[in-house]
């Protein structure tokens, strides 16, 4: 746990408390138990850091999601959304010698926190020991309630002790000071605490107060919880039909010889602002219970608040795991400038244990590193001016993903490459099926689609063979200079055999008088019943933020 993690968590939790306060104000005319759950949620948030919930989500099993390149996965949730959970990021520091002195300020803060935590824990432990002693000295009494009851000599007010096996503790002679109606109202109030599990939730908040004792909003939450839980139990008493005057008189009788319990997890009858409660009780007004729709809406809101960071972590799991995975590196790398003239096509070879590139541009190296097409790469710097010979060795059993990771490491170390992924709208073609399709289905699983360009002087291309529409879209994309996406909705394999003009775009084809075949667009429509429809679509892209055009020396 780092200082940045703690600061982020405190910042998030504080904002959550303020939002809970605004929600409680908006629900001021709602039943008190609704506001109680709002404040309890704000308390529980201190025990559930967003970063922890996101990490939990990243560990959940999930189906593999296809991405356009098998390298570092692109985050499903935009980085800006994820970074809300971590507005303060750690600064990069140079290595610190092992003998460097420990930062005295952090040590002092840690010591002060530990003193405060131990002091609060000690005080509350002593109070709990006194309550346990009170229970042991108590005398059982029979009351018409479903839990045990005791008369304890040192008890100063009626209260529920414990949450696994709750016990009602009464001060001596209290039944003698109350008439039957008043006693029934007091007992109904205490049973309200039992049914609502108030002691359990109060104990959880006491833990929050002990850990975050330095945070004033934590103590404010505690006072709001006590106020709303007492008002909620008052509502229970009035809803049971008890007379408001009898109930208020019973509370006043208790107050005559009462000292409030030192522990919030001992639920009594005189907590919160007694004068304010008595005015509300004597008014006899009971807030109408929420209907099923409102309860469901609040439940959905609460679940969504808890589930959102888990879902974000689950959807971003590939990116999170990739960030935590060790980077693969070549065992040896040599990068040298190549003086061969630019019209030389070069060679591009990756074999078992060896990379052999001759006369390649920096842009080609980036494409190999991220396993993307050229239309998915964006950079303000020219990535084609220099040419390089690259020789590298690697373990012979390296997977394509590991090889791509090695290229990314090499580019980062030797060219200072920094990139980010984003979606961009680019011009594409959608391969669609038009009326009167002339495709010939085939059940032959053998073979594939082949593009034959003939000689360099030839004026026509051919695509023939058997394959799916997705395979045809890939070949067409190589011809039209734009990505082509299969939007035909056609499954299965088809027999393809077409011949078309070497100049594939309508603009170029219109200026040619000696074409021996129609354009690609015409052939697709007349021979296959297909059409290339120009569109704008968002695709995953890699954007170069920073790169050096020459590498560091070997």
BELURGI-V414072 format. One record per pair of residues at least 6 apart in sequence whose ideal C-beta (glycine too) atoms are under 7 Angstrom apart, sorted by the first residue. I is the first residue (numbers start at 1). J is the second residue. Records with the same first field share a line. If there is no record, write none. Layout:
I->J + J
//
This chain:
2->90
3->106
4->88 + 89 + 90
5->51
7->88
8->51 + 85 + 86 + 87 + 88
9->49
10->215
11->87
12->50 + 85
13->45 + 46
14->217
16->42 + 45
17->42 + 217 + 221
20->38 + 39 + 41 + 42
23->38
24->35 + 38 + 39
27->34 + 35 + 38
30->287 + 290
31->235 + 287 + 289 + 290
32->228 + 231 + 232 + 235
33->232
34->290 + 298
35->228
36->225 + 228 + 229 + 232
39->221 + 224 + 225 + 228
40->201 + 225
41->302
42->221
43->205 + 208 + 221 + 225
46->208 + 212 + 218
47->208
50->85 + 309
51->85 + 86
53->309 + 310 + 313
54->85 + 309 + 312 + 313
55->313
56->310 + 313
57->309 + 310 + 311 + 312 + 313 + 314 + 317
58->313 + 314 + 316 + 317 + 320 + 321
60->314
62->314 + 317
67->73 + 74 + 540
68->372 + 376 + 539 + 540
69->370 + 371 + 372
70->371 + 400 + 401 + 404
71->370 + 371 + 401 + 404 + 405 + 408
72->319 + 322
73->318 + 319 + 322
74->319 + 421 + 540
75->82 + 316 + 319
76->315 + 316
77->312 + 315 + 316
82->312 + 316
85->309
113->214
116->213 + 214
117->210 + 211 + 213
120->209 + 210 + 213
121->210
124->206 + 263
127->262 + 263
128->263
131->161 + 263 + 266
134->152 + 154 + 155 + 169
135->150 + 152 + 161 + 167 + 169
137->152 + 153 + 154
138->150 + 151 + 152 + 169
139->150 + 151
140->148 + 150
141->149 + 150 + 151 + 170
143->149 + 187
145->168 + 187 + 191
147->166 + 167 + 168 + 194
148->167
149->168 + 170
150->167 + 169 + 170
151->170 + 172
152->169
153->172
155->169 + 170 + 171
156->171 + 258 + 259
157->171 + 254 + 258 + 261 + 268 + 269 + 270
158->168 + 170 + 174 + 186 + 190 + 254 + 268 + 269
159->169 + 261 + 266 + 267 + 268
160->166 + 168 + 190 + 193 + 194 + 199 + 266 + 267
161->167 + 169 + 266
162->199
163->197 + 199 + 200 + 203
166->194 + 199
168->190
171->257
175->183
177->253
178->186 + 250 + 253
181->243 + 246
182->246 + 249 + 250 + 253
183->250
184->242
185->237 + 242 + 246 + 247 + 250
186->250 + 269
188->236 + 237 + 240 + 242
189->233 + 234 + 237 + 269
190->269
192->233 + 236 + 237
193->199 + 233 + 267
196->232
198->229 + 267
199->265 + 267
202->264 + 265
203->265
205->221 + 222 + 225
206->264 + 265
208->218
209->218 + 219 + 222
212->218
222->264
226->264 + 271 + 272
227->272 + 273
230->271 + 272 + 277
231->277 + 280
234->277 + 280 + 281
235->286 + 287
237->247
238->244 + 284 + 286
239->286
244->281 + 282 + 284
245->282
247->281
248->278 + 281 + 282
251->269 + 270 + 274 + 278
254->269 + 270
255->270 + 274
258->270
260->268 + 270 + 271
261->268
313->320
327->405 + 409
328->402 + 405 + 406 + 409
329->406 + 409
330->392 + 393 + 394 + 406 + 410
331->393 + 394
332->392 + 393
333->392 + 410
334->391 + 554
335->388 + 390 + 414 + 551 + 554
336->388 + 389
337->386 + 388
338->358 + 359 + 387 + 388 + 389
340->359 + 387
344->359
346->358 + 359 + 360
347->356 + 358
348->357 + 360
349->356
350->403
352->396
353->393 + 394 + 395 + 396
354->393
355->390 + 391 + 392
356->391
357->389 + 390
358->389
359->387 + 389
360->387 + 388 + 390
361->383 + 384 + 386 + 387
362->383 + 386 + 415 + 549
363->377 + 383 + 384
365->407 + 411
366->377 + 383 + 411
367->374 + 377
368->404 + 407
369->404 + 407 + 408 + 411
370->404 + 542
371->404
372->542
373->483
375->426 + 482 + 483
376->539 + 540 + 541 + 542
377->542
378->424 + 541 + 543 + 544
379->544
381->544 + 547 + 549
385->549
386->549 + 550
394->403 + 406
411->417
414->551 + 552
415->547 + 548 + 551
416->546 + 547 + 548
417->547
418->545 + 546
419->542 + 543 + 544 + 545
420->543 + 545
421->540 + 541 + 542
422->541 + 543
423->538 + 539 + 540 + 541
424->538 + 539 + 541
425->536 + 537 + 538
426->539
427->482 + 534 + 536
428->482 + 483 + 484 + 485 + 535 + 537
429->480 + 482 + 484 + 532 + 533 + 534
430->485 + 487 + 533 + 535
431->469 + 473 + 476 + 484 + 485 + 486 + 487 + 488 + 530 + 532
432->487 + 488 + 531 + 533
433->488 + 490 + 529 + 530
434->525 + 529 + 530 + 531
436->529
437->529
438->527 + 528 + 529
439->494 + 528 + 529
440->494 + 495
441->492 + 494
442->466 + 493 + 494 + 495
444->466
447->465 + 466
448->465 + 466 + 467 + 471
449->463 + 465 + 467 + 471 + 472 + 475 + 496
450->464 + 465
451->461 + 463 + 475
452->461 + 462
453->461
454->460
458->502
459->501 + 502 + 515 + 516
460->499 + 500 + 501 + 502 + 516 + 517
461->479 + 500 + 502
462->499
463->475 + 496 + 498
464->496 + 497
465->496
466->493 + 495
467->493 + 496
468->492 + 493
469->486 + 488 + 490
470->486
472->496
473->484 + 485 + 486
476->484 + 532
477->483 + 484
479->504 + 520
480->504 + 505 + 532
483->539
484->532
485->537
488->530
498->523 + 527 + 528
499->517
500->517 + 518 + 519 + 520 + 523
501->509 + 515 + 517 + 518 + 519 + 520
503->509 + 512
504->519 + 520
506->519 + 521
509->515 + 519
521->532
524->530 + 531 + 532
525->531
//
